[in-house]
Amino acid sequence: MEADTEYEGQVEAAARHYLAGRPAEAFAAILAALRLDADQYRSQSIALKILVRAPDRSIARLVADWLAACHFGNLENAAVILSGGLGDSADGSEVYPLFASLSVIALRLGRPDLSLELFGPCLSDSLPPPLGAAVVENTYSGKSDSYDDDALHETSVAAFMDFLGRTLERAAPCDIVDAPCGTGLAGSALRPWARRLVGSDLSPAMVAHAATRGGYDELIVGDLVEMLPRLTADLVVSHGSLYYFKDLGPVAAAAAAGLRPGGHFAFSDFPAPRGVMVTTGGTRRYCRSPQLVRDILTTHGFTEVASQLGLTFGLPCLYWLFRKGGT
């Protein structure tokens, strides 16, 4: 009874510290709770929330402290033990946040293969129909005023642009299409590379914010599959959006139609262990196996230039760069 009271006290203290923006104090309290009982889902949830947001300089040490407190040994054992503790009746509301966090931790520790493996339980083969364009437009119109307030959006774009800056050979300014452009977060990074920079988005409200931010030569409201073939570009960038497409084929075809020979298509896409799958929690996202992405792009005349597993919106995500054939 006394141990239960101490456990609850440490968990409550951890929750208070976490909500007050004191992660170090929260982590110390939650480790104390886990040393008393490592099988409780609530305390593990708090620990994982802290770990996925830990600074790069300290995440390895903090993960080691967590593994030791719980007697897990390593991250693979942690996944097995924690998932076993959920029981056979656990649904996506419990499995998804657990494995999403573990997959992010694995990636941040420099273990991309384990990250992909741990992301698998977050996905299902039962594919719902895609959301309609009107639903997507209304969703982003509703959040356009607060979209840039979420630091995840800015850091996700920055990570993708870092990948693109390291992998794309740029001889001279070129014609670039940023679609969807959202509020224009990528525009400032793309502008120095551009002779002409066009942004497009399904949401008029998001386009209005991109116009306020500036940097684009032209902004268009429209669906990227319909819009891209009407433009001519050397580089098409599609970050953080293709998960709305159940079928990547029409997107690849549209990009191929809008690109000059030798042009590049850079995009991000959430990974799956096989075929096309969908997330079981959070925002509905269609995810694809790397081989499926390669097969689809190859079918439409592209050759892979580079790929890298990174983080987008706090989840493992593959960054891709393909080159259209021809010269």
C-alpha positions as CSV (number, residue, x, y, z in Angstrom):
1,M,0.0,0.0,0.0
2,E,2.8,2.4,0.9
3,A,4.6,1.6,-2.3
4,D,1.4,2.2,-4.3
5,T,1.1,5.6,-2.6
6,E,4.7,6.5,-3.4
7,Y,4.2,5.4,-7.0
8,E,1.2,7.5,-7.5
9,G,2.9,10.5,-5.9
10,Q,5.8,10.2,-8.2
11,V,3.6,9.9,-11.3
12,E,1.5,12.9,-10.2
13,A,4.7,14.9,-9.6
14,A,6.0,13.9,-13.1
15,A,2.8,15.0,-14.7
16,R,2.9,18.4,-13.0
17,H,6.5,19.0,-13.9
18,Y,5.9,18.0,-17.5
19,L,2.8,20.2,-17.9
20,A,4.8,23.1,-16.3
21,G,7.6,22.7,-18.9
22,R,10.2,21.2,-16.5
23,P,11.2,18.0,-18.4
24,A,14.3,17.2,-16.3
25,E,12.3,17.2,-13.1
26,A,9.5,15.3,-14.8
27,F,11.9,12.6,-16.0
28,A,13.5,12.2,-12.6
29,A,10.1,11.7,-11.0
30,I,8.9,9.3,-13.6
31,L,12.1,7.2,-13.3
32,A,11.4,7.0,-9.6
33,A,7.9,5.7,-10.3
34,L,9.1,3.2,-12.9
35,R,11.6,1.8,-10.5
36,L,8.6,0.9,-8.3
37,D,6.4,-0.4,-11.1
38,A,7.5,-0.4,-14.8
39,D,4.3,-2.1,-16.0
40,Q,2.0,0.9,-15.8
41,Y,0.9,2.4,-19.1
42,R,0.4,5.9,-17.8
43,S,3.9,6.2,-16.4
44,Q,5.5,4.7,-19.5
45,S,3.5,7.2,-21.6
46,I,5.0,10.1,-19.7
47,A,8.5,8.7,-19.9
48,L,8.2,8.3,-23.7
49,K,6.8,11.8,-24.2
50,I,9.8,13.2,-22.5
51,L,12.3,11.0,-24.4
52,V,11.0,11.8,-27.9
53,R,11.5,15.5,-27.1
54,A,14.8,15.2,-25.4
55,P,17.7,17.3,-26.7
56,D,20.1,15.6,-29.1
57,R,23.0,16.0,-26.7
58,S,21.3,14.0,-23.9
59,I,18.8,11.5,-25.5
60,A,21.2,8.6,-25.5
61,R,21.9,9.0,-21.8
62,L,18.3,9.5,-20.9
63,V,17.2,6.4,-22.9
64,A,19.9,4.4,-21.1
65,D,18.6,5.7,-17.7
66,W,15.0,4.7,-18.7
67,L,16.1,1.2,-19.9
68,A,18.0,0.6,-16.6
69,A,15.1,1.8,-14.4
70,C,12.7,-0.6,-16.1
71,H,15.2,-3.4,-16.4
72,F,14.5,-3.7,-20.1
73,G,18.1,-4.1,-21.3
74,N,17.6,-2.7,-24.7
75,L,15.1,-0.9,-27.0
76,E,14.0,-4.2,-28.7
77,N,13.2,-5.8,-25.3
78,A,11.4,-2.7,-24.3
79,A,9.1,-2.9,-27.3
80,V,8.3,-6.6,-26.6
81,I,7.7,-6.1,-22.9
82,L,5.6,-2.9,-23.3
83,S,3.4,-4.3,-26.1
84,G,2.9,-7.5,-24.1
85,G,1.8,-5.5,-21.2
86,L,-1.0,-4.0,-23.3
87,G,-2.7,-7.3,-23.8
88,D,-4.4,-8.8,-26.8
89,S,-7.4,-6.5,-26.5
90,A,-5.3,-3.3,-26.9
91,D,-6.5,-1.0,-29.7
92,G,-4.8,1.6,-31.8
93,S,-5.3,4.3,-29.2
94,E,-2.8,2.5,-27.0
95,V,-0.6,0.7,-29.5
96,Y,-0.1,3.6,-31.9
97,P,1.4,6.2,-29.4
98,L,3.6,3.5,-27.8
99,F,5.2,2.3,-31.0
100,A,5.3,5.7,-32.6
101,S,7.3,7.0,-29.7
102,L,9.6,3.9,-29.7
103,S,10.2,4.3,-33.5
104,V,11.1,8.0,-33.1
105,I,13.5,7.2,-30.2
106,A,15.2,4.5,-32.3
107,L,15.7,6.9,-35.2
108,R,17.1,9.6,-32.9
109,L,19.6,7.0,-31.6
110,G,20.8,6.4,-35.1
111,R,19.0,3.1,-35.7
112,P,16.9,3.7,-38.8
113,D,16.2,0.0,-39.5
114,L,14.9,-0.6,-36.0
115,S,12.8,2.6,-36.3
116,L,11.1,1.3,-39.4
117,E,10.5,-2.0,-37.7
118,L,8.9,-0.4,-34.6
119,F,6.7,1.9,-36.8
120,G,5.1,-1.2,-38.3
121,P,2.7,-1.9,-35.4
122,C,1.3,1.7,-35.9
123,L,-0.1,0.6,-39.2
124,S,-3.0,-1.4,-40.6
125,D,-3.6,-3.1,-44.0
126,S,-7.3,-2.2,-43.8
127,L,-7.4,0.9,-46.0
128,P,-10.2,3.4,-45.6
129,P,-11.2,5.5,-48.6
130,P,-9.2,8.8,-49.0
131,L,-10.5,12.0,-47.6
132,G,-12.2,14.1,-50.1
133,A,-10.6,17.3,-51.4
134,A,-13.3,19.4,-49.7
135,V,-12.6,17.8,-46.3
136,V,-8.8,18.4,-46.6
137,E,-9.4,22.0,-47.8
138,N,-11.7,22.7,-44.9
139,T,-9.3,21.1,-42.4
140,Y,-6.4,23.3,-43.4
141,S,-8.5,26.4,-43.8
142,G,-9.6,25.9,-40.2
143,K,-6.1,25.6,-38.9
144,S,-4.3,28.1,-41.2
145,D,-4.2,30.9,-38.6
146,S,-2.5,28.7,-36.0
147,Y,-0.5,26.3,-38.3
148,D,2.8,28.1,-37.8
149,D,2.4,28.1,-34.0
150,D,3.2,24.4,-34.0
151,A,7.0,24.1,-33.9
152,L,6.8,20.6,-35.4
153,H,5.7,22.1,-38.7
154,E,8.8,24.4,-38.9
155,T,11.3,21.7,-37.7
156,S,9.8,19.2,-40.2
157,V,10.3,21.5,-43.1
158,A,13.8,22.5,-41.9
159,A,14.9,18.8,-41.7
160,F,13.5,18.0,-45.2
161,M,15.2,21.1,-46.7
162,D,18.5,20.1,-45.1
163,F,18.2,16.7,-46.9
164,L,17.4,18.5,-50.2
165,G,20.3,20.9,-49.7
166,R,22.7,18.0,-49.3
167,T,21.5,15.8,-52.1
168,L,20.3,18.1,-54.9
169,E,23.0,19.3,-57.3
170,R,22.3,23.0,-58.2
171,A,24.2,24.5,-61.1
172,A,22.1,27.7,-61.5
173,P,18.8,29.1,-60.3
174,C,15.9,27.1,-61.7
175,D,12.1,27.0,-62.0
176,I,10.6,25.5,-58.8
177,V,7.1,24.4,-57.8
178,D,6.3,24.0,-54.1
179,A,3.1,22.0,-54.0
180,P,1.5,22.0,-51.6
181,C,3.1,25.1,-50.3
182,G,1.0,25.4,-47.1
183,T,1.8,28.7,-45.3
184,G,5.0,29.0,-47.3
185,L,7.4,27.6,-44.7
186,A,9.6,26.1,-47.4
187,G,9.5,29.2,-49.6
188,S,12.4,31.0,-47.9
189,A,14.7,28.0,-48.2
190,L,13.7,27.5,-51.9
191,R,13.9,31.1,-52.9
192,P,17.7,31.3,-53.3
193,W,17.6,28.3,-55.6
194,A,14.8,29.7,-57.8
195,R,14.7,31.7,-61.0
196,R,10.9,31.5,-60.6
197,L,9.1,30.0,-57.5
198,V,5.5,28.9,-57.8
199,G,3.5,27.8,-54.8
200,S,0.2,25.9,-54.8
201,D,-2.1,24.6,-52.2
202,L,-5.6,23.2,-52.0
203,S,-6.6,25.7,-49.2
204,P,-7.1,29.3,-50.1
205,A,-6.5,30.3,-46.5
206,M,-3.1,28.6,-46.5
207,V,-2.2,30.3,-49.8
208,A,-3.2,33.6,-48.3
209,H,-0.7,33.0,-45.5
210,A,2.0,32.1,-48.0
211,A,1.4,35.3,-49.8
212,T,1.8,37.3,-46.6
213,R,5.1,35.5,-45.9
214,G,6.3,36.3,-49.4
215,G,9.0,34.9,-51.6
216,Y,6.8,33.3,-54.3
217,D,6.5,34.7,-57.8
218,E,3.1,33.1,-58.2
219,L,0.6,31.4,-55.9
220,I,-2.1,29.1,-57.1
221,V,-5.1,27.6,-55.3
222,G,-5.6,24.1,-56.6
223,D,-5.0,20.3,-56.4
224,L,-1.4,19.4,-57.2
225,V,-2.4,16.5,-59.4
226,E,-4.5,18.8,-61.6
227,M,-2.1,21.8,-61.4
228,L,1.4,20.3,-62.0
229,P,0.8,19.2,-65.6
230,R,-0.1,22.8,-66.5
231,L,3.3,24.1,-65.2
232,T,6.9,23.7,-66.4
233,A,9.5,23.2,-63.7
234,D,13.0,21.9,-63.0
235,L,12.2,21.0,-59.4
236,V,8.9,19.9,-57.8
237,V,8.9,19.8,-54.0
238,S,6.0,18.1,-52.1
239,H,6.7,17.9,-48.4
240,G,4.4,16.6,-45.7
241,S,1.3,16.0,-47.8
242,L,1.4,12.9,-50.0
243,Y,0.1,10.8,-47.1
244,Y,-3.3,12.0,-48.2
245,F,-3.0,10.0,-51.4
246,K,-3.9,6.3,-51.2
247,D,-2.3,5.9,-54.7
248,L,0.9,7.6,-55.4
249,G,0.7,6.9,-59.1
250,P,-1.3,10.0,-60.1
251,V,1.1,12.2,-58.2
252,A,4.1,10.7,-59.9
253,A,2.4,11.1,-63.3
254,A,1.6,14.7,-62.6
255,A,5.1,15.5,-61.4
256,A,6.6,13.8,-64.5
257,A,4.2,15.9,-66.8
258,G,5.3,19.1,-65.2
259,L,9.0,18.6,-65.0
260,R,11.5,19.3,-67.8
261,P,13.7,16.3,-68.8
262,G,16.4,15.9,-66.2
263,G,14.2,17.7,-63.6
264,H,13.9,16.5,-60.0
265,F,11.0,15.5,-57.8
266,A,11.6,15.8,-54.1
267,F,9.0,14.6,-51.6
268,S,8.4,13.0,-48.2
269,D,6.4,9.9,-47.6
270,F,5.7,7.9,-44.5
271,P,7.1,4.3,-44.6
272,A,5.3,1.0,-44.3
273,P,6.8,-2.6,-44.1
274,R,4.7,-3.7,-47.1
275,G,2.6,-2.2,-49.8
276,V,0.2,0.6,-48.8
277,M,-0.9,0.7,-45.2
278,V,-2.6,3.3,-43.0
279,T,-1.9,4.7,-39.5
280,T,-4.1,3.4,-36.7
281,G,-3.9,6.5,-34.6
282,G,-3.4,10.3,-34.9
283,T,-3.9,11.9,-38.3
284,R,-4.9,9.4,-41.0
285,R,-1.9,8.8,-43.1
286,Y,-1.3,6.4,-46.0
287,C,2.1,4.9,-45.7
288,R,4.1,3.0,-48.4
289,S,7.0,0.5,-48.5
290,P,10.2,2.0,-49.9
291,Q,10.2,-0.6,-52.7
292,L,6.6,0.4,-53.7
293,V,7.7,4.0,-53.9
294,R,10.6,3.1,-56.1
295,D,8.5,0.9,-58.3
296,I,5.9,3.7,-58.8
297,L,8.4,6.4,-59.6
298,T,10.4,4.1,-61.9
299,T,7.2,3.3,-63.8
300,H,6.8,7.1,-64.5
301,G,10.3,7.6,-65.8
302,F,12.1,8.6,-62.6
303,T,15.5,7.4,-61.3
304,E,16.3,7.5,-57.5
305,V,18.9,10.0,-56.6
306,A,18.8,9.9,-52.8
307,S,16.6,8.8,-49.8
308,Q,16.9,9.2,-46.1
309,L,14.8,8.4,-43.1
310,G,14.0,11.5,-41.1
311,L,11.3,13.0,-38.9
312,T,8.1,14.7,-40.2
313,F,5.4,15.9,-37.8
314,G,7.1,13.8,-35.1
315,L,7.0,10.5,-37.0
316,P,9.6,8.5,-39.0
317,C,9.3,9.6,-42.6
318,L,11.3,8.9,-45.8
319,Y,12.7,11.8,-47.7
320,W,13.0,11.1,-51.4
321,L,14.8,12.7,-54.4
322,F,14.1,11.4,-57.9
323,R,15.3,12.6,-61.3
324,K,13.2,12.5,-64.4
325,G,14.8,10.9,-67.4
326,G,16.1,12.8,-70.4
327,T,18.5,15.8,-70.8
